[in-house]
């Protein structure tokens, strides 16, 4: 496999309209253009000159003098025009120390050599898809036709799984409870719903979209993207919509699964499968707070995870319970149109500003992403670092740190100061709101939120931030511990999901008739690599236990890693003439022990801290303790000796 595909970019077309290229380069990020220039020329000198002016991977962290930016654009223009007028293969992606230096310059901080292999993979053009499974020796089609996989769910992970199965020639059926694809981005339609990971990173690596309207797109555009992916790969004809899986039972004699599903009319049916890939995720069953009198409220009540499109908030007194990710999006969106917005906050969140959050992607930037070699891939790496592994060291507890109550290490403390400064700047140094909004726990102990004018909203005359505990709900509104009744016309529950009840309400029965929720003590799911559970052969969980990303990152990246790993497992089964594959208990147990040990040294295990990452017993079951590069390494190689074959 080569490192590039010249057919991906028709550079010869540039010769016909050089001014289009020149104009588009003005809209593109200079640091990323510099990385493209180094890739095409091998000139290390550009790195040396630019490095002092790049303090981080985001566009607003680049401070090169305008003369240098102009010089980079001019030099790249000349190089691209030379390729256009003298067609030849593009140079390969740099390797060794050169690539390390490029990665480090792009990130604004040293990047270790352990990233080289992963980033060489990710820097390849989309047409070269290294995360797809390649047969060692492709079986006869009759062998493949005899092996059937059921994918539960047509969200992000389910679509990825189906595409990989289709590419491998393995028959499959998707069973989806909704009437269309996209999962999260179909189900969540509350006002302001959108992504808090940049779109050019939050997309399939093999299906980049160069036409995002904003750097952080809203729900409809995201939904349309995944709908388009499903259509491109013709996945709907292999999907049973409006059908919900209720149970999966493993038959030891035949080494197959029986999957029971219920149609919209209530009727049930069974399907046989050689393997099952569960792609139901963990953030799809709304969680309502356990507040006395909740059912007594006289007005309409909606949950952000189950939004009623007919709900009208305009001119009403709205009680919004919850200030997490969905609350931070709903509040500023509806505030201008409500009579009163009462925000009930159990605990504050750390909030970080991002100048690009509302930014529109310029047409020139879109053109460069689509037409300039390597630009989109380098841009994706910069976003990867800014929103994932670049933050990982801030999560580790330093046992010698002098102020463990407020932060956990030096970097974590710097982040705290930065976010506090932002809050004080937004609210004013003497604002009484500061006492309510500045968390008393270290940064990243709970999910970090992006400021989408949250603090500006809190200062509006029709907004109240209420931190007194809710004691009960009555027909006319919400009662707090101080005895006050907050009269409300409607209630919005922005209270998250039943994350700890993984795979519920499905009943999954494995070897010996054991149900998976009996293996997982109450709300304590575990799985090797978040994917396989001993005693449940050929059952694979996508975005399973300890695969969530608390410090940043991208669930699509995790899905692609997991799906590649599952495809390698299926390859071992089919090519080896086996019927099933089951992870060894000792392998699973050792992995879970390591995960628990790592979590003991991470911020979300901070004393007294509560978050949805931990189950009621306090164990961190939801999120990943590793860097993304670590998980990529663990899932990029399949080790047959860790499994038993049947």
SVG drawing of the C-alpha trace seen along z (x, -y; Angstrom):
<svg xmlns="http://www.w3.org/2000/svg" viewBox="-52 -44 68 73">
<polyline fill="none" stroke="black" stroke-width="0.4" points="0.0,0.0 1.4,-3.4 1.3,-6.5 -0.7,-8.6 -3.0,-8.4 -2.3,-11.1 -5.7,-10.5 -7.3,-11.9 -6.2,-15.4 -6.5,-16.6 -3.7,-19.1 -3.5,-19.6 -6.9,-21.4 -5.1,-24.1 -3.2,-25.3 -6.4,-26.4 -7.4,-28.7 -4.4,-29.6 -6.2,-32.6 -8.8,-30.3 -5.9,-28.6 -4.3,-31.9 -7.6,-33.3 -8.5,-30.1 -5.1,-30.0 -5.9,-33.3 -8.7,-31.7 -6.8,-28.6 -5.0,-28.2 -1.4,-29.3 0.1,-26.7 -1.6,-23.9 -0.5,-25.3 3.0,-25.3 2.8,-21.6 1.6,-20.9 4.5,-22.9 7.0,-20.9 5.3,-17.6 5.6,-18.5 9.1,-20.0 10.8,-18.2 12.2,-21.7 12.7,-21.5 13.5,-25.2 9.9,-26.1 9.3,-24.2 12.2,-26.0 10.9,-29.4 7.3,-28.8 7.7,-26.9 8.2,-29.9 4.9,-31.3 2.8,-28.1 1.9,-27.6 -0.9,-25.2 -2.7,-23.3 -5.8,-25.5 -5.9,-28.3 -6.1,-31.0 -2.9,-29.7 -0.8,-30.6 0.8,-34.1 3.1,-34.1 3.9,-37.6 1.8,-38.4 4.9,-38.6 5.7,-34.9 2.1,-33.9 2.3,-35.6 5.6,-33.9 4.2,-30.5 1.1,-31.0 3.3,-32.2 5.8,-29.3 3.0,-26.7 1.2,-28.3 4.4,-28.0 4.9,-24.3 1.3,-23.4 1.4,-25.1 4.6,-23.3 2.9,-20.0 -0.1,-21.2 2.1,-22.1 4.5,-19.1 2.3,-16.2 4.2,-13.6 3.5,-11.5 3.2,-13.3 6.0,-12.8 5.4,-10.2 4.5,-11.2 7.7,-12.0 8.9,-9.5 11.3,-9.3 12.5,-12.4 11.1,-14.6 7.5,-13.4 8.1,-13.8 9.2,-17.4 6.2,-18.1 3.8,-16.6 5.4,-18.6 5.3,-21.8 1.7,-21.3 0.7,-20.6 2.8,-23.4 4.3,-21.0 6.6,-17.9 4.8,-14.9 6.4,-11.5 7.5,-8.9 4.7,-6.6 2.4,-8.8 4.4,-8.3 2.7,-5.0 -0.8,-6.2 -0.4,-9.6 1.2,-8.1 -2.0,-6.0 -4.3,-9.0 -2.4,-11.3 -3.0,-9.1 -5.7,-10.3 -9.2,-9.0 -9.0,-6.8 -6.3,-4.7 -8.2,-3.2 -5.8,-1.5 -8.5,-0.8 -10.4,1.5 -9.8,5.2 -7.8,7.1 -8.1,10.8 -5.0,12.9 -6.5,15.2 -10.1,14.3 -12.4,17.3 -14.7,18.6 -17.9,16.7 -19.9,19.7 -18.0,19.7 -18.7,16.0 -22.4,16.4 -22.8,19.0 -21.6,16.5 -24.2,13.9 -23.7,10.9 -26.4,8.9 -25.6,5.3 -27.8,3.8 -28.2,0.1 -27.7,-2.2 -25.9,-5.0 -22.3,-6.1 -20.8,-2.7 -23.5,-0.6 -22.9,-2.4 -19.1,-1.9 -19.6,1.8 -21.9,2.3 -19.6,0.6 -16.6,2.7 -18.7,5.9 -19.8,4.9 -16.3,4.2 -15.2,7.6 -18.0,9.4 -19.6,10.7 -23.4,10.8 -25.1,8.7 -28.4,7.2 -28.8,4.0 -31.7,3.9 -32.6,0.3 -35.3,-0.8 -35.8,-4.2 -37.3,-4.9 -34.0,-6.0 -30.2,-6.0 -27.9,-8.2 -28.7,-7.2 -27.7,-10.1 -28.0,-12.7 -31.5,-11.6 -32.8,-11.1 -31.5,-14.4 -33.3,-17.4 -33.5,-19.8 -32.9,-23.5 -29.2,-24.3 -28.2,-20.6 -24.8,-20.3 -21.4,-18.8 -18.7,-20.0 -15.9,-18.3 -14.8,-20.0 -16.6,-18.6 -13.5,-18.1 -12.4,-15.6 -15.9,-14.4 -16.4,-12.4 -15.4,-9.1 -11.7,-9.1 -12.7,-7.3 -15.5,-9.8 -14.3,-13.3 -16.7,-16.2 -15.1,-19.3 -18.3,-21.3 -19.2,-21.7 -20.9,-25.1 -19.4,-25.7 -16.4,-24.4 -18.9,-23.1 -22.0,-22.1 -25.5,-21.8 -27.6,-18.7 -29.4,-18.8 -26.1,-19.1 -24.6,-16.2 -27.7,-14.1 -27.5,-14.8 -23.9,-13.8 -24.6,-10.3 -27.7,-9.9 -25.5,-10.6 -23.0,-8.0 -25.8,-5.4 -27.0,-6.3 -23.6,-6.2 -23.0,-2.6 -26.6,-1.6 -27.1,-0.4 -30.9,-1.0 -31.8,2.0 -30.0,4.1 -31.6,2.5 -34.8,3.4 -36.2,0.1 -38.7,-0.5 -37.5,2.8 -36.0,3.2 -33.9,6.0 -35.1,7.4 -32.9,10.4 -29.9,12.4 -29.4,16.0 -26.3,18.1 -26.8,21.7 -23.8,23.7 -24.7,26.7 -24.8,24.7 -22.4,22.0 -24.9,19.4 -27.0,16.5 -30.7,16.2 -31.7,12.6 -35.3,11.7 -36.7,8.4 -40.0,6.6 -41.6,4.7 -43.5,1.4 -46.8,3.2 -45.7,5.2 -45.1,8.5 -41.8,10.4 -39.6,12.6 -36.3,14.4 -33.2,14.2 -30.2,16.5 -26.7,15.0 -23.1,16.3 -22.0,13.1 -23.6,10.1 -22.2,6.5 -24.0,4.3 -23.9,0.7 -26.5,-0.7 -24.1,-3.0 -24.7,-4.2 -26.2,-7.7 -29.6,-6.9 -31.9,-6.1 -33.0,-9.4 -32.5,-9.6 -35.0,-11.5 -34.1,-12.8 -35.5,-11.1 -37.4,-14.1 -40.6,-13.6 -43.7,-14.8 -42.2,-14.8 -45.3,-13.3 -47.5,-15.9 -46.4,-18.8 -49.4,-20.3 -47.6,-21.7 -45.6,-20.1 -42.3,-18.4 -39.7,-17.3 -36.3,-15.7 -33.5,-16.8 -32.9,-13.2 -36.5,-12.7 -37.5,-16.1 -41.1,-16.8 -40.9,-18.8 -44.3,-20.4 -43.1,-21.9 -43.4,-25.7 -41.2,-27.5 -41.9,-31.0 -43.3,-33.5 -43.3,-30.9 -41.7,-30.5 -39.3,-27.6 -37.7,-25.6 -34.6,-23.9 -33.2,-21.2 -29.5,-20.3 -26.6,-22.3 -24.5,-19.7 -23.8,-19.5 -27.4,-19.6 -28.4,-22.2 -25.6,-24.5 -26.9,-24.2 -30.6,-24.6 -30.4,-27.5 -28.7,-30.1 -30.9,-29.0 -34.3,-29.5 -33.4,-32.4 -34.2,-35.2 -37.8,-33.9 -38.9,-32.9 -40.5,-35.0 -38.3,-33.6 -35.6,-30.9 -35.0,-29.3 -31.8,-27.2 -31.5,-24.7 -27.9,-23.7 -26.8,-20.8 -23.1,-21.4 -21.2,-23.7 -19.1,-22.6 -15.7,-23.8 -16.2,-25.8 -13.6,-26.6 -13.9,-29.4 -13.2,-28.5 -13.1,-31.4 -14.1,-28.9 -17.3,-27.7 -19.6,-29.9 -17.3,-30.3 -18.4,-29.7 -16.0,-27.9 -15.0,-30.2 -15.6,-29.1 -11.8,-29.3 -11.1,-27.0 -13.6,-24.5 -11.9,-24.6 -8.5,-24.1 -9.7,-21.2 -11.0,-19.5 -8.3,-20.3 -4.9,-20.9 -3.0,-17.6 -2.6,-16.7 -4.2,-19.8 -7.3,-18.1 -5.3,-15.3 -2.9,-17.7 -5.8,-19.8 -7.5,-16.7 -4.3,-15.9 -4.2,-19.4 -7.8,-19.0 -7.1,-15.5 -4.3,-16.9 -6.3,-19.9 -9.3,-17.9 -7.8,-14.6 -4.4,-13.4 -3.0,-16.9 -5.1,-17.1 -4.4,-13.7 -1.5,-14.7 -3.8,-17.2 -5.9,-14.3 -3.2,-12.5 -3.1,-13.0 0.3,-14.1 0.5,-12.7 3.0,-15.4 0.8,-18.3 0.5,-21.0 -3.2,-21.9 -5.1,-18.7 -8.4,-20.2 -8.5,-22.5 -6.2,-20.9 -4.2,-17.7 -1.0,-18.7 0.7,-21.8 -0.9,-21.6 -4.3,-21.0 -3.8,-24.0 -2.9,-26.2 -6.1,-25.1 -8.1,-26.0 -6.5,-29.5 -7.3,-29.9 -11.0,-28.9 -11.5,-30.9 -10.0,-34.0 -12.5,-33.5 -15.4,-33.3 -14.4,-36.4 -13.9,-38.3 -17.3,-37.2 -19.2,-37.9 -17.2,-40.7 -14.7,-40.4 -17.3,-41.3 -20.2,-39.3 -22.2,-37.3 -22.6,-34.6 -18.9,-33.7 -19.5,-31.8 -22.1,-29.7 -20.3,-29.0 -16.7,-28.3 -16.4,-24.6 -14.8,-23.4 -13.3,-20.4 -10.3,-20.1 -10.8,-20.6 -11.8,-17.5 -13.4,-15.9 -16.6,-16.2 -17.1,-16.8 -15.6,-20.0 -18.0,-22.3 -17.4,-24.9 -18.8,-28.3 -21.5,-29.1 -22.5,-32.4 -23.5,-30.6 -22.2,-33.3 -23.7,-36.0 -27.0,-34.2 -26.8,-34.0 -26.6,-37.8 -29.8,-38.4 -32.7,-39.9 -35.0,-37.0 -32.6,-34.3 -32.2,-33.0 -29.4,-30.5 -30.7,-28.5 -28.2,-26.4 -30.5,-25.5 -31.4,-21.8 -34.7,-20.9 -36.8,-19.2 -39.9,-18.4 -42.0,-19.2 -45.5,-20.4 -48.2,-21.1 -47.3,-24.7 -43.5,-24.4 -40.3,-23.5 -39.8,-23.8 -36.3,-24.4 -34.7,-23.7 -35.2,-27.4 -39.0,-26.8 -39.5,-28.9 -41.8,-27.7 -40.5,-28.6 -43.7,-28.9 -43.2,-27.4 -45.3,-26.8 -43.0,-24.0 -40.0,-21.9 -37.0,-20.9 -35.0,-18.0 -31.4,-18.3 -30.4,-15.4 -28.5,-13.0 -28.9,-9.3 -28.9,-6.0 -25.3,-5.4 -24.5,-2.7 -27.3,-0.4 -25.3,0.7 -27.1,2.9 -30.4,2.5 -33.1,3.3 -31.9,6.1 -31.5,9.6 -28.2,11.1 -27.7,14.8 -24.4,16.5 -22.7,19.8 -24.5,21.8 -27.6,19.6 -25.8,16.8 -27.3,13.3 -24.8,10.6 -26.4,8.3 -25.9,11.0 -22.2,11.1 -22.0,7.4 -22.9,6.8 -25.5,4.0 -24.4,1.2 -20.8,2.5 -20.2,3.4 -16.7,4.6 -15.3,5.9 -11.8,6.6 -10.9,3.5 -14.5,2.4 -15.5,5.0 -15.6,8.7 -16.9,10.4 -15.9,14.0 -18.7,16.5 -20.4,14.5 -18.7,15.9 -19.0,13.9 -20.7,11.1 -19.0,7.7 -19.8,4.4 -19.1,1.2 -18.5,-1.8 -18.8,0.5 -17.4,0.2 -14.5,-2.2 -14.5,-3.5 -16.0,-6.8 -13.9,-9.9 -13.9,-12.3 -11.0,-14.5 -12.0,-15.1 -11.6,-13.1 -14.0,-11.6 -16.3,-8.5 -16.0,-8.0 -12.2,-7.4 -13.0,-4.9 -15.6,-3.2 -13.2,-2.8 -10.6,-1.3 -13.1,1.2 -14.6,2.2 -11.2,2.9 -10.4,5.1 -13.8,6.9 -13.2,7.5 -9.8,9.0 -11.5,11.3 -14.0,12.4 -11.2,13.0 -9.6,15.4 -12.9,17.3 -13.7,17.5 -10.2,18.1 -9.4,20.6 -12.6,22.6 -13.9,22.0 -17.4,21.3 -16.8,18.9 -14.3,16.9 -14.4,16.1 -12.0,13.9 -10.2,15.8 -11.3,14.8 -7.8,14.2 -7.2,11.8 -10.4,9.9 -9.7,9.8 -6.1,8.5 -7.3,5.8 -10.1,4.7 -7.6,4.7 -5.2,2.4 -8.1,0.1 -9.2,-0.2 -5.6,-0.9 -5.1,-3.6 -8.4,-5.2 -7.3,-5.4 -4.7,-7.9 -7.0,-10.0 -9.0,-13.1 -12.4,-11.6 -11.4,-9.4 -10.8,-12.6 -12.1,-12.3 -15.7,-13.4 -16.3,-13.9 -19.4,-12.5 -20.0,-12.1 -21.7,-9.8 -18.5,-8.1 -18.8,-6.2 -21.4,-3.6 -23.3,-3.8 -20.5,-1.8 -18.0,-4.4 -16.2,-2.4 -15.3,-4.2 -17.0,-2.1 -17.7,-4.5 -14.5,-6.3 -11.1,-5.4 -8.1,-5.9 -5.7,-5.6 -4.6,-8.1 -6.2,-7.6 -2.9,-6.5 -2.7,-3.7 -6.1,-2.5 -5.2,-2.6 -2.2,-0.5 -4.1,2.0 -6.8,2.5 -4.6,2.4 -3.2,5.9 -5.3,9.0 -3.7,11.6 -5.4,15.0 -3.8,16.4 -6.0,14.2 -9.1,16.0 -10.6,19.5 -12.0,20.8 -15.0,23.0"/>
</svg>
